[in-house]
Amino acid sequence: MNKWPHTVRVSAVALIIIAASTQASKAVPNNWTNSASSLWQISTNWSLASAPNNSAGADPTQITNAGTRTVTINAATPSAALSLRSFTLSAPTGSANTLALVNATNQLSTSKAFLVSNRGALAITNSAVNATADFDIVGGSLILDSGSLTCGLNCDLQSGTMLINSGTLNAIAGTTGIRMGRFAGATTSLTVKGGVVNALRLTMGSVIGSANTLTIAGGAVNLLSDFSAGQLQATTADVTISSGSLTATNGFAKIADRSAATFTQTGGAVSFGDLAVGDLGVATYNLKGGTFRMIPFSLVNLFIVANMENADFNQSGGVAVIGTEIHIADFSGVTGNIN
């Protein structure tokens, strides 16, 4: 006597088919295997013998092998090879891997995490990169010479460097903007020499124990909301601007948010809507040249020197235009100076 009803036998077969299908479609990495520099679109450069694509069976796409090389995406790279799921760029100790986009006709896009890790460099020239999910630099570097990088969710400089020579970096989607210093012991550097950086906010020292530097020597940094230098305890934040501009007139700015920070301006234009120099950390602002402006976005905005910790605002040059109420050392035991 058959103890298995027909419907049960069919269901069992269906489950076997589904399981087999799941195993067959399980994603596997597509790794760069060429020991030399070459073009992205050449299929024999990859472990799956196929240029990268958005196939569910190829994830992540990775350039992580030993040696020193440059992988180039150019005008001849087809769009089908530039739509990825996740992507990782890194190299072992003693090695270096660079992904260079040079005059690419089609943009490189990722639907999952885009990671530039240790000894990996992403170089963009007259090309576009669109990271619709996470974009993280962890010990690697970004060089934007022209073109654009758009971060769709977050733009985290966890450790490593960003150099903006020209072009546009957009980090206005999501809720975090650009965050610098995302783990203890991290060292970060964001240098803007030209072009435009548009961000929801900019946070320097977002995890305890990180050291962070912002240098503006041209171009424009435009923040839609807040600016924080030394956001958490036991971090460091150093800002210098010699030309170009930093604008954060629609949010709250804190120099020495919870840890010590310095801001040195020798030129350029700096504009804040609400600013505390020395919020919960010791702060120094040195105005030596350029223009410093307070442009309030509401009637309750303030320019505070030494809020709950000691601070100095030193002017030896340049122009300071204060369009809001000034408070100096409102709390007992706090010392504030405008010199």
QUINORUR-V65252 format. One record per backbone hydrogen bond with DSSP energy under -1.0 kcal/mol. NH is the residue of the N-H (numbers start at 1). CO is the residue of the C=O. E is the energy in kcal/mol with one decimal. If there is no record, write none. Layout:
nh->[NH NH]
co->[CO CO]
e->[E E]
//
This chain:
nh->[9 10 11 12 13 14 15 16 17 18 19 20 21 22 23 24 25 28 30 32 33 38 40 42 45 46 47 49 58 59 61 62 63 69 71 72 73 77 81 82 84 87 88 89 90 91 95 96 97 98 99 100 101 102 103 108 109 110 111 112 114 115 116 117 119 120 121 122 123 124 125 129 130 131 132 135 136 137 138 139 141 142 143 144 145 146 148 149 150 151 152 153 155 156 157 158 158 159 160 161 162 163 164 165 166 168 169 170 171 178 179 180 181 182 185 186 188 189 190 191 192 193 194 196 197 198 199 200 202 203 204 205 206 211 212 213 214 215 216 217 218 220 221 222 223 224 225 227 228 229 230 231 232 236 238 239 240 241 242 243 245 246 247 248 253 254 255 256 257 258 259 261 262 263 264 265 266 267 269 270 271 272 273 275 276 277 278 279 280 280 281 283 284 285 286 287 288 289 291 292 293 294 295 301 303 304 305 306 307 308 311 312 313 314 316 317 319 321 323 327 329 334 337 339]
co->[5 6 7 8 9 10 11 12 13 14 15 16 17 18 19 20 21 57 60 62 45 70 72 39 42 43 31 46 55 28 86 30 88 96 98 38 100 74 78 79 109 113 61 115 63 118 92 67 119 69 121 71 123 73 125 128 82 130 84 85 134 87 136 89 139 117 97 141 99 143 101 148 108 150 110 154 114 156 116 159 120 161 122 163 124 124 127 168 129 170 131 133 177 135 179 137 156 137 187 140 189 142 191 144 144 147 196 149 198 201 155 203 157 158 209 183 211 160 213 162 215 164 164 167 220 169 222 171 226 178 228 180 180 186 236 188 238 190 240 192 243 195 245 197 247 199 200 252 202 254 204 204 205 210 212 262 214 264 216 216 219 269 221 271 274 227 276 229 229 230 230 282 237 284 239 286 241 241 244 291 246 293 248 302 253 304 255 256 256 257 256 310 261 312 263 314 265 265 268 319 270 321 272 298 325 275 327 277 278 279 335 283 337 285 287 287 290 292 294 303 305 331 311 313]
e->[-2.1 -2.3 -2.2 -2.6 -2.2 -2.5 -2.4 -2.0 -2.4 -2.6 -2.7 -2.4 -2.5 -2.6 -2.2 -2.2 -1.9 -1.9 -2.5 -2.6 -3.2 -1.2 -2.6 -1.2 -1.7 -1.7 -2.4 -1.8 -1.6 -1.6 -2.5 -2.3 -2.5 -1.8 -3.1 -2.1 -2.8 -1.6 -1.3 -1.8 -2.9 -2.5 -2.2 -2.5 -2.4 -2.2 -2.0 -2.0 -2.0 -2.0 -2.8 -2.8 -2.9 -2.8 -2.4 -2.3 -2.9 -1.8 -1.6 -1.7 -2.4 -2.9 -2.9 -2.8 -1.3 -2.0 -2.2 -2.6 -2.7 -2.8 -2.9 -1.9 -3.1 -2.6 -2.0 -1.0 -2.6 -2.7 -2.6 -2.2 -1.9 -1.7 -2.9 -2.8 -2.4 -1.4 -2.5 -2.2 -2.6 -2.9 -3.7 -1.2 -1.5 -2.5 -2.7 -1.2 -1.2 -1.7 -2.6 -1.9 -2.5 -2.5 -3.0 -2.5 -1.6 -2.2 -2.6 -2.8 -3.2 -2.7 -1.5 -2.9 -2.3 -1.5 -2.6 -2.0 -2.5 -1.7 -2.6 -2.9 -3.0 -3.3 -1.3 -2.5 -3.0 -3.0 -2.5 -2.3 -1.8 -2.5 -2.9 -2.0 -1.8 -2.7 -1.9 -1.4 -2.7 -2.7 -2.8 -3.4 -1.2 -1.9 -2.3 -3.2 -2.9 -2.4 -1.8 -1.7 -2.4 -2.8 -1.8 -2.2 -1.6 -1.9 -2.1 -2.4 -2.3 -2.2 -2.4 -1.0 -1.5 -2.2 -2.6 -2.7 -3.1 -2.4 -2.5 -2.1 -2.0 -3.3 -1.2 -1.8 -2.0 -2.5 -2.9 -3.1 -2.6 -1.1 -2.2 -2.8 -2.5 -2.2 -1.8 -2.2 -2.1 -3.3 -3.1 -1.4 -1.3 -1.3 -1.6 -1.6 -1.4 -2.6 -3.0 -3.5 -3.6 -1.2 -2.6 -3.2 -2.8 -2.4 -3.3 -1.1 -2.6 -3.2 -2.8 -3.3 -2.6 -1.7 -1.9 -1.7 -2.9 -3.1 -2.8 -1.3 -2.4 -3.4 -1.4 -2.6 -2.2 -1.5 -1.6 -2.5]
//
